[in-house]
Each structure stands twice: as structure tokens, then as C-alpha cells.
Amino acid sequence: MSRATEKVFKQFDAFMEENGNENMSEEELNGLFQKFMDQYNHNLPQQVTEKNAETADDFLELAEDASNEASALKYARKALQLDPNNLDAERMIAEITAADELDLLKKLESAIKHGTELMEREGYMADDIGHFWGITATRPYMRLRQEYMETLKDCGMTRRAIAECEEMLRLCENDNLGVRYTLMHLYALMEEEQPALELHKKYDGHEETQMLLPLSMLYFKQGQWEKAGDYLKRLSKANKDTKKFFRALKNDTLDQYIDQMQEYGYRPFSIEELITELMENPEVFRSAPGYFRWADRQLIKKKK
């Protein structure tokens, strides 16, 4: 769901508060949603500009589309002024005004404290644990926590980053943000075998590139060659570009594949996903430089 779609659903939530009730049947709910969409389509919003912006969401949209930080900060502050509980605006202000990673960490911690109080006050912490992100109103809070987790990683606070990942998965078991992949790489970095296996099992043990590669690396770091090789074989079977990836690393030709990638997103089970994994988890790959030579040799042996 895009941010624009989130904005529509937020408007629908407000529409429901005015026109609906908790005892509505599914048929009545569908009818009310259709009524909302008819009204929305009849009065399609015009493009948001500084002149016609009215709501906090309008100014947040302007902040996200701003061409420079000064304008983004101005619009984000206006959004927060109109809605003091706008966690997206609060996060953006923290990002722009932070002097460095440690300063950003402090600002995000303050924002998370505010966000947690807001989630508790609205009842989400009591009734919706495990279902965050499935609720439009909890998404800004999850985005805030994700930014905090990434900042912990940047600061080298690995144990704290692991704890934050685990908390995010507690809040959102479906893991719409892909936090499980980050967590698996952090487990590999710290050689946490049992939590890594439990995480893999929790998500049904799917043969996913970003689960299998860190598991193989974890066992390599422990000197458990057979298990490392088993996960490498499973990775090679699941992702057809595994050999190509390790060969490109060995020959220093990965840039030619990076140049062909789209700006947003990657093709799953391809070299693009492996490259994305490498770029998003550099600390893990730096921790085991010998793994790449070993993996390339193992894949050559398998071919023979």
C-alpha cells in the first residue's frame, strides 16, 4: 500500500467514525465503503501545493516531495504543528536536523517514546499486538521504529539492533517490512545459531535468498563446513544467479550488474536480490571475507 493509498484509508477511517458503528454487518460496511468511494471519486483531490495545502497530511506530502532539505523541514514542521501526533513528520524532522548518527538516535528515541505513549493511549498496544502495519494508524510508528533500528546498526549497536528487530516482529508478526531478513543477518554477524534457526522456522522455513545466505555464512564462521555447504546448496537451488553472484564478486565485476538494476526494488531470486542483500548488510559480509572464496570453490565443485 502506497502512502497515497494510506491517505485515502485514513480519510475512510474518519468517514467511518462519523457514519458507521461497530455493529454493522459486512454488507452494510461494504455499502458504506462504496458510498465513501463514490464521494471521493466525485471530488478527486487536486495536486497538493503550498497554496492549497490544508491538513498535516498535505504538508507531509509536500515535505516528502520537496527538492531541498530547507523546504522539506519547513513543510514537516508545519505538518507537526497541525498534528502534534504526526509521527512521520516527527521522524522526518529528526532526520533533517540531526547533527550525526548519535544525535539522530537520541531524537528517534524521543519520538519513539512519544509514539509508544500514543499507541498505548489509542489502545493498539492492548488489542493489536502482532497486527501492526495491518492497521493504517500504526504504520508511522513502525516506520519510526525501522528508522531507529537502522540507526542502531549504523552506530554499531548490534545487540540493541537485534532487540529492536525482535520487538518489531512482536508488533507485526506478518513482517510486512521485511525485518526478518535484517534480523537473520544480525544473527549471522553475532553467530547466534539457535535464534537464527528459530527465526527461519517461524517463517515456515521458506527457501528465501535472504534467509539461506546468512545461515550459510553463520555456519561458515563457526567452522561447520557441512552445514554451511548445505545452506549454500539450498541457496543455489532457490536462486538461479547464486553462482553468477559469487563469480562476479571474485572477478570484481559486480558493478556491471548494479548498473542494470532499477532504482526501486529488485527481482526476487535473482542476482539483484543478492546484490541488495550485500548492500544492505555490509557489516555482516565484512565479518567473513573468506566466505566468498570458499563459497565460490564449493559451487565450482558442485558443477563438476
Secondary structure, 3 states (H helix, E strand, C coil): CCHHHHHHHHHHHHHHHHHCCCCCCHHHHHHHHHHHHHHHHHCCCCCCCCCCCCCHHHHHHHHHHCCCHHHHHHHHHHHHHHCCCCHHHHHHHHHHHCCCHHHHHHHHHHHHHHHHHHHHHCCHHHHCCEECCCCHHHHHHHHHHHHHHHHHHHCCCHHHHHHHHHHHHHHECCCCCCHHHHHHHHHHHHCCHHHHHHHHHHCCCCCCHHHHHHHHHHHHHCCCHHHHHHHHHHHHHHCCCHHHHHHHHHHCCHHHHHCCCCCCCCCCCCHHHHHHHHHHCHHHHHCCCHHHHHHHHHHHHHHC
